[in-house]
């Protein structure tokens, strides 16, 4: 099977290379001739789009397009400025009518025709071509275009699922356990300004679980809520951090999934702003994973599953300085769950599931000085409160943060780092 997957990956890479070369060459040619035309029209000052529009008697929007196309930083960046067929014809006819050399006008029309051939061959439509070009760069191409598509996805998903949130966050705090060779975890999950768009829609979340490198899942029985008011001696009660939730709280119905796994459901309620709710859940889990490399755990590997359409997703990981010595950085992955879910399926994502985005979280230093979130005013105070309840000092932790505006739904953010080879007796405890 590995050979088949490797061959498929090689074929896909070759096809993408062919597309990138063809798109770059055709766009480069069109970009150059557009600049040449701007400079060749007698009496035209091409330095300002408004002057181009006035001189050539063009619509200002079209003039802006041609101006930006000619001055794009790279051929692929110019794709979003290429006009439609009618717009390009109007442009070249206007240049010809105002004295541009006929051979340059013919070259511009030829370059545009070649680009249409590339679009038809590789994409089939202009919209698909723009998406393919935007995805060529390692970070997802033009960030403005990527953001706009994710915003549209957020609006469509909100309508389809009937629910949305302003912010969804997860913060995991990892420290050496009192038991030698083990780690303790505080996990905080929150959803801010959850809003139903239809009254019957419920909202659900599951308790945290541990998945080892072989896909085996553990419910981690040694867990308790940070807020003692949420403690009933039963895992069938959500670990609400009540001081940071809206009041009144809904009735969370537990669904026992077996094996220590529980799903909590907040039934439908008010719609729109009048029904907005904020929930924060926090619990401490002792001895949740080993602190050194083992046969089934090769490092820290934390997941943030995104299932509710949200304007902003934030994933924080506070790692105790003793675990890695305060050096190095975590890897960050954002994986599609369109066909696969690591939590549900108990197996890791594949390379083909990876979504465009940064490869490392932002390192915000030690302590909580940079921990604030302007979108969640209580966030830094909440972290300080939870750390104090856990008996830990903020100054012992390095903060790593990943932010994604309008994250894809469903998807999973992953923060991970492999352990170095070391003796468990030398770490924590």
C-alpha positions as CSV (number, residue, x, y, z in Angstrom):
1,X,0.0,0.0,0.0
2,X,2.9,2.4,0.7
3,X,4.1,2.0,-2.9
4,X,0.6,2.8,-4.3
5,X,0.3,5.9,-2.0
6,X,3.9,7.0,-2.9
7,X,3.1,6.7,-6.7
8,X,-0.2,8.6,-6.3
9,X,1.6,11.4,-4.4
10,X,4.3,11.6,-7.1
11,X,1.7,11.8,-9.9
12,X,-0.2,14.5,-8.0
13,X,3.0,16.4,-7.4
14,X,3.9,16.2,-11.1
15,X,0.5,17.4,-12.2
16,X,0.7,20.3,-9.8
17,X,4.1,21.2,-11.1
18,X,2.8,21.2,-14.7
19,X,-0.1,23.5,-13.7
20,X,2.2,25.9,-11.7
21,X,4.6,26.2,-14.6
22,X,1.8,26.7,-17.2
23,X,0.0,29.2,-15.0
24,X,3.1,31.2,-14.1
25,X,4.3,31.4,-17.7
26,X,0.9,32.5,-19.1
27,X,0.3,35.0,-16.3
28,X,3.9,36.4,-16.6
29,X,3.4,37.0,-20.3
30,X,0.1,38.7,-19.8
31,X,1.5,40.8,-16.9
32,X,4.4,42.0,-19.0
33,X,2.4,42.9,-22.1
34,X,-0.2,44.8,-20.0
35,X,2.6,46.9,-18.5
36,X,4.0,47.5,-22.0
37,X,0.6,48.6,-23.3
38,X,0.2,51.1,-20.4
39,X,3.6,52.6,-21.3
40,X,2.9,52.6,-25.0
41,X,-0.3,54.7,-25.2
42,X,0.7,58.2,-26.4
43,X,0.2,60.9,-23.7
44,X,-0.9,58.4,-21.0
45,X,0.6,58.8,-17.5
46,X,0.3,55.2,-16.2
47,X,1.3,56.0,-12.6
48,X,-2.3,56.5,-11.4
49,X,-5.4,54.3,-12.2
50,X,-7.6,57.4,-12.2
51,X,-5.5,58.9,-15.0
52,X,-5.6,55.6,-16.9
53,X,-9.4,55.6,-16.6
54,X,-9.8,59.2,-17.7
55,X,-7.4,59.0,-20.6
56,X,-8.7,55.7,-22.1
57,X,-12.3,56.5,-21.1
58,X,-12.5,53.3,-19.1
59,X,-14.6,52.3,-16.1
60,X,-12.4,53.1,-13.0
61,X,-12.7,49.5,-11.7
62,X,-11.4,48.1,-15.0
63,X,-8.5,50.6,-15.0
64,X,-7.6,49.6,-11.4
65,X,-7.6,45.9,-12.5
66,X,-5.2,46.5,-15.4
67,X,-3.0,48.8,-13.3
68,X,-2.7,46.1,-10.5
69,X,-2.2,43.3,-13.1
70,X,0.8,45.2,-14.6
71,X,2.3,45.9,-11.1
72,X,1.6,42.6,-9.4
73,X,4.5,41.3,-7.2
74,X,4.6,38.0,-9.0
75,X,2.9,36.2,-11.9
76,X,0.7,34.1,-9.6
77,X,-0.2,37.2,-7.6
78,X,-1.5,38.8,-10.7
79,X,-4.2,36.2,-11.3
80,X,-6.8,37.9,-9.1
81,X,-6.5,41.1,-11.2
82,X,-7.0,39.5,-14.6
83,X,-10.3,40.8,-16.1
84,X,-13.0,38.7,-17.7
85,X,-13.1,38.2,-21.5
86,X,-15.3,41.2,-22.2
87,X,-13.3,43.5,-19.9
88,X,-10.0,42.5,-21.6
89,X,-11.5,43.2,-25.0
90,X,-12.7,46.6,-23.9
91,X,-9.2,47.3,-22.5
92,X,-7.3,46.4,-25.7
93,X,-9.8,48.2,-27.9
94,X,-9.4,51.3,-25.8
95,X,-5.6,51.1,-26.0
96,X,-5.8,50.7,-29.8
97,X,-8.2,53.6,-30.2
98,X,-5.8,55.9,-28.3
99,X,-2.8,55.1,-30.4
100,X,-1.2,52.0,-28.9
101,X,1.0,50.1,-31.5
102,X,-1.0,47.4,-33.3
103,X,1.6,44.7,-32.6
104,X,1.4,45.3,-28.8
105,X,-2.4,45.1,-28.9
106,X,-2.2,41.8,-30.9
107,X,0.3,40.4,-28.4
108,X,-2.0,41.3,-25.5
109,X,-4.9,39.5,-27.1
110,X,-2.7,36.5,-27.9
111,X,-1.4,36.4,-24.3
112,X,-5.0,36.5,-23.0
113,X,-6.1,33.7,-25.4
114,X,-3.2,31.6,-24.2
115,X,-4.2,32.1,-20.6
116,X,-7.8,31.0,-21.4
117,X,-6.3,27.8,-22.9
118,X,-4.5,27.1,-19.6
119,X,-7.6,27.8,-17.6
120,X,-9.7,25.4,-19.7
121,X,-7.1,22.7,-19.7
122,X,-6.2,22.6,-16.0
123,X,-9.2,24.1,-14.2
124,X,-12.3,24.1,-16.5
125,X,-13.5,27.5,-15.2
126,X,-12.1,30.8,-14.1
127,X,-13.4,30.4,-10.5
128,X,-11.6,27.0,-10.2
129,X,-8.4,28.5,-11.7
130,X,-8.4,31.3,-9.1
131,X,-8.8,28.8,-6.3
132,X,-6.0,26.6,-7.7
133,X,-3.6,29.5,-8.1
134,X,-4.4,30.7,-4.5
135,X,-3.5,27.3,-3.2
136,X,-0.1,27.0,-4.8
137,X,1.9,28.9,-2.2
138,X,2.8,27.0,1.0
139,X,0.7,29.3,3.2
140,X,-2.3,29.2,1.0
141,X,-1.5,31.8,-1.6
142,X,-3.1,35.2,-1.3
143,X,-4.2,35.5,2.3
144,X,-6.9,38.0,1.5
145,X,-8.5,35.6,-1.1
146,X,-8.1,32.7,1.3
147,X,-9.8,34.7,4.1
148,X,-12.6,35.7,1.9
149,X,-13.3,32.1,0.9
150,X,-13.2,30.9,4.5
151,X,-15.6,33.8,5.5
152,X,-18.0,32.6,2.8
153,X,-17.7,29.1,4.1
154,X,-18.4,30.3,7.7
155,X,-21.6,32.1,6.5
156,X,-22.8,29.0,4.5
157,X,-22.0,26.6,7.3
158,X,-23.8,28.9,9.8
159,X,-26.9,28.8,7.6
160,X,-26.8,25.0,7.0
161,X,-26.1,24.0,10.6
162,X,-28.2,26.8,12.2
163,X,-25.5,27.8,14.7
164,X,-22.4,30.0,14.9
165,X,-19.9,31.5,17.4
166,X,-17.8,34.5,17.6
167,X,-14.7,32.7,19.1
168,X,-13.9,29.1,19.8
169,X,-10.8,28.3,21.9
170,X,-8.9,25.6,23.5
171,X,-6.0,26.0,25.9
172,X,-4.0,23.0,27.1
173,X,-1.6,23.5,30.0
174,X,1.0,20.7,30.4
175,X,3.3,20.1,33.4
176,X,5.3,17.3,35.0
177,X,3.2,15.2,37.4
178,X,4.1,14.5,41.0
179,X,4.4,10.9,39.7
180,X,7.8,10.4,38.2
181,X,7.8,10.0,34.4
182,X,4.2,11.3,33.9
183,X,2.5,14.5,32.8
184,X,-0.5,16.4,34.2
185,X,-2.8,18.3,32.0
186,X,-5.3,21.2,32.5
187,X,-7.5,21.5,29.5
188,X,-9.7,24.6,28.9
189,X,-12.3,24.7,26.2
190,X,-14.6,27.6,25.5
191,X,-17.1,29.0,23.0
192,X,-17.8,32.7,23.1
193,X,-21.1,34.3,22.0
194,X,-22.6,31.0,20.7
195,X,-25.7,32.0,18.7
196,X,-28.4,29.8,17.3
197,X,-30.0,30.8,14.0
198,X,-32.8,28.3,14.5
199,X,-34.4,27.6,17.9
200,X,-34.4,23.8,17.7
201,X,-30.6,23.5,17.1
202,X,-28.6,22.0,20.0
203,X,-24.9,22.3,20.7
204,X,-22.7,19.4,21.8
205,X,-19.2,18.7,22.9
206,X,-17.3,15.6,24.2
207,X,-15.0,15.2,27.1
208,X,-11.2,15.2,26.5
209,X,-9.6,11.9,25.6
210,X,-6.0,10.6,25.0
211,X,-5.0,8.9,21.8
212,X,-1.6,7.2,21.6
213,X,0.6,6.8,18.5
214,X,-1.1,3.5,17.7
215,X,-4.6,5.0,17.8
216,X,-5.7,3.5,21.1
217,X,-8.1,5.9,23.0
218,X,-8.2,6.4,26.7
219,X,-10.8,8.2,28.7
220,X,-8.3,9.3,31.4
221,X,-10.3,8.5,34.6
222,X,-8.2,10.6,37.0
223,X,-9.9,13.9,36.1
224,X,-11.8,16.5,38.0
225,X,-13.2,20.0,37.2
226,X,-11.3,23.1,38.1
227,X,-14.4,24.7,39.5
228,X,-15.6,22.7,42.5
229,X,-19.2,23.8,41.9
230,X,-19.1,21.5,38.8
231,X,-18.0,18.5,40.8
232,X,-20.6,15.9,41.7
233,X,-18.4,12.8,41.8
234,X,-19.7,11.8,38.4
235,X,-18.2,12.3,34.9
236,X,-21.8,12.8,33.6
237,X,-21.6,16.5,34.6
238,X,-19.8,19.0,32.4
239,X,-16.7,20.6,34.0
240,X,-18.1,24.2,33.6
241,X,-15.9,27.1,34.8
242,X,-18.9,29.0,36.0
243,X,-17.3,32.4,36.6
244,X,-16.6,32.7,32.9
245,X,-19.9,31.5,31.6
246,X,-23.1,33.4,30.8
247,X,-26.0,33.1,33.3
248,X,-28.4,31.3,33.3
249,X,-26.7,28.2,32.2
250,X,-28.6,25.7,30.1
251,X,-29.3,22.2,31.1
252,X,-26.6,20.0,29.7
253,X,-27.8,16.5,28.9
254,X,-25.1,13.8,29.1
255,X,-24.9,11.0,26.6
256,X,-22.8,8.2,27.9
257,X,-20.9,6.8,24.9
258,X,-19.3,4.0,26.9
259,X,-15.7,3.4,27.9
260,X,-15.6,6.7,29.9
261,X,-16.5,8.8,26.9
262,X,-19.3,11.3,27.4
263,X,-21.0,13.8,25.1
264,X,-22.8,16.8,26.6
265,X,-25.7,18.4,24.8
266,X,-27.1,21.9,25.3
267,X,-30.7,21.8,24.0
268,X,-32.1,24.4,21.6
269,X,-33.1,27.9,22.9
270,X,-33.4,31.5,21.9
271,X,-32.1,32.7,18.6
272,X,-29.9,35.5,17.5
273,X,-28.3,37.9,19.9
274,X,-31.0,37.5,22.5
275,X,-30.0,33.8,22.9
276,X,-26.2,34.3,22.9
277,X,-24.3,32.1,25.4
278,X,-20.7,31.7,26.5
279,X,-19.5,28.4,27.9
280,X,-16.1,27.6,29.4
281,X,-15.1,24.1,30.5
282,X,-11.9,23.4,32.5
283,X,-10.6,20.2,34.1
284,X,-7.4,18.8,35.5
285,X,-6.3,15.4,34.4
286,X,-3.5,13.7,36.4
287,X,-0.9,11.4,34.8
288,X,-2.5,11.7,31.4
289,X,0.5,10.7,29.4
290,X,4.3,9.8,29.8
291,X,6.8,12.6,29.9
292,X,9.4,10.7,27.8
293,X,9.4,8.7,24.6
294,X,7.8,5.3,24.9
295,X,6.6,2.6,22.4
296,X,3.2,4.3,22.2
297,X,4.0,7.9,22.9
298,X,6.7,9.7,21.0
299,X,6.0,13.2,22.2
300,X,3.3,15.8,23.0
301,X,0.5,15.7,20.4
302,X,-2.6,17.8,21.1
303,X,-5.7,18.2,19.0
304,X,-8.3,20.9,18.8
305,X,-11.4,19.7,16.9
306,X,-13.4,22.5,15.2
307,X,-17.0,21.6,14.7
308,X,-19.0,24.8,15.2
309,X,-18.9,27.6,12.6
310,X,-16.8,30.3,14.2
311,X,-15.3,33.7,13.3
312,X,-12.1,32.9,15.2
313,X,-10.4,29.7,16.4
314,X,-7.6,30.0,19.0
315,X,-5.5,27.1,20.1
316,X,-3.0,27.7,23.0
317,X,-0.5,25.3,24.5
318,X,1.3,26.3,27.7
319,X,4.2,24.0,28.1
320,X,6.2,23.8,31.4
321,X,9.8,24.8,31.0
322,X,11.1,21.5,32.4
323,X,9.6,19.4,29.6
324,X,11.7,20.7,26.8
325,X,14.0,23.1,28.7
326,X,12.3,26.1,27.2
327,X,14.0,25.6,23.8
328,X,12.8,24.7,20.3
329,X,9.3,25.0,18.9
330,X,6.2,23.0,18.3
331,X,4.9,22.0,14.9
332,X,1.5,23.1,13.8
333,X,-0.8,21.3,11.4
334,X,-4.4,22.1,10.4
335,X,-6.0,19.0,9.0
336,X,-9.3,18.6,7.1
337,X,-11.8,16.2,8.7
338,X,-13.8,16.0,5.5
339,X,-13.0,12.3,5.1
340,X,-11.3,11.5,8.4
341,X,-11.3,12.4,12.1
342,X,-8.4,11.3,14.2
343,X,-10.5,11.5,17.4
344,X,-13.3,9.4,16.0
345,X,-11.3,7.0,13.9
346,X,-8.3,6.5,16.2
347,X,-5.7,6.9,13.5
348,X,-3.6,9.8,12.5
349,X,-4.3,12.2,9.6
350,X,-2.5,11.7,6.3
351,X,-0.5,14.2,4.4
352,X,-3.3,14.7,1.9
353,X,-5.5,16.0,4.8
354,X,-3.3,19.0,5.5
355,X,-4.8,22.4,4.9
356,X,-2.8,25.4,3.9
357,X,-1.4,27.5,6.8
358,X,1.6,28.2,9.0
359,X,3.8,25.3,10.1
360,X,4.6,26.6,13.6
361,X,2.5,28.3,16.3
362,X,3.4,31.8,17.5
363,X,5.7,31.8,20.5
364,X,4.5,34.4,23.0
365,X,7.2,33.9,25.6
366,X,7.1,32.8,29.2
367,X,4.2,33.6,31.5
368,X,1.0,35.4,30.7
369,X,2.3,38.9,29.6
370,X,1.2,38.2,26.0
371,X,-1.7,35.9,26.8
372,X,-4.5,38.4,26.3
373,X,-7.0,38.0,23.5
374,X,-8.7,41.2,22.4
375,X,-11.7,39.2,21.1
376,X,-12.1,37.6,24.6
377,X,-11.5,40.2,27.3
378,X,-11.6,37.8,30.2
379,X,-9.1,35.3,28.6
380,X,-5.9,36.3,30.4
381,X,-7.7,36.5,33.8
382,X,-9.2,33.1,33.1
383,X,-5.8,31.5,32.5
384,X,-4.4,33.1,35.7
385,X,-7.4,31.8,37.6
386,X,-7.0,28.3,36.3
387,X,-3.3,28.1,36.9
388,X,-3.8,29.3,40.5
389,X,-6.4,26.6,41.0
390,X,-4.1,24.0,39.6
391,X,-1.3,25.1,42.0
392,X,1.0,26.2,39.2
393,X,3.0,29.4,38.5
394,X,2.5,31.1,35.2
395,X,6.2,32.0,35.1
396,X,7.0,28.3,34.6
397,X,5.2,28.0,31.3
398,X,6.0,28.9,27.7
399,X,2.9,30.0,25.6
400,X,2.4,28.8,22.1
401,X,-0.6,30.2,20.1
402,X,-2.3,29.4,16.8
403,X,-5.1,31.7,15.5
404,X,-7.2,31.0,12.5
405,X,-9.9,33.4,11.3
406,X,-13.0,31.5,10.0
407,X,-11.5,28.1,10.3
408,X,-12.8,25.3,8.0
409,X,-15.5,23.1,9.5
410,X,-15.0,20.2,10.1
411,X,-11.2,20.3,10.8
412,X,-8.6,19.6,13.5
413,X,-5.7,21.8,14.6
414,X,-2.7,19.8,15.8
415,X,0.2,21.1,18.0
416,X,2.9,18.5,18.4
417,X,6.6,18.0,19.3
418,X,8.7,14.9,19.7
419,X,10.5,14.1,22.9
420,X,14.3,13.9,22.8
421,X,15.9,10.7,24.0
422,X,16.3,11.0,27.8
423,X,16.0,9.4,31.2
424,X,12.6,9.9,32.9
425,X,14.5,10.4,36.2
426,X,16.0,13.6,34.8
427,X,12.6,15.3,34.0
428,X,10.2,16.8,36.5
429,X,8.6,14.8,39.3
